[in-house]
Amino acid sequence: MADRQIAFTDQEIMQIEAIVIDKDKEEAIKYLAALVDRLKGHPGHACGPKSA
């Protein structure tokens, strides 16, 4: 599997910090599920998403 990098916005970092501080397991699972989707990308779109 290829290495990947992801950049987090300030808002995303604050959201992660809030999840950790609150020890909110349900919100952590939701966030990680969304992150996995973000990391998977969309196969077949080498140059990004299709234009409408």
C-alpha positions in Angstrom: 0.0 0.0 0.0 1.3 3.4 -0.9 2.1 5.9 1.8 -0.4 8.7 2.2 -0.4 12.1 3.9 -3.4 14.0 5.1 -3.5 17.6 6.2 -5.9 18.7 8.9 -7.5 22.1 9.1 -7.4 24.0 12.4 -11.1 23.1 12.8 -10.4 19.4 12.3 -7.6 19.5 14.9 -10.0 21.2 17.4 -12.6 18.5 16.7 -10.0 15.8 17.3 -8.9 17.4 20.5 -12.5 17.8 21.7 -13.1 14.1 21.1 -10.0 13.1 23.0 -10.7 15.5 25.9 -14.3 14.3 26.2 -13.3 10.7 25.7 -16.3 10.5 23.3 -16.0 7.0 21.9 -19.1 7.3 19.6 -17.9 10.5 18.1 -14.4 9.1 17.6 -15.8 6.2 15.7 -17.9 8.5 13.5 -14.8 10.7 12.9 -12.6 7.8 12.0 -15.2 6.4 9.6 -15.3 9.7 7.8 -11.5 9.8 7.8 -11.3 6.3 6.2 -13.6 7.5 3.4 -11.4 10.5 2.9 -8.2 8.4 2.8 -9.8 5.9 0.3 -10.4 8.5 -2.3 -12.3 7.7 -5.4 -10.7 5.2 -7.7 -10.8 6.0 -11.4 -10.5 9.7 -10.9 -6.8 10.3 -11.1 -7.2 14.0 -11.6 -9.8 14.5 -8.9 -13.6 14.3 -8.9 -15.6 14.5 -12.1 -17.0 17.8 -13.0 -20.8 18.0 -13.1 
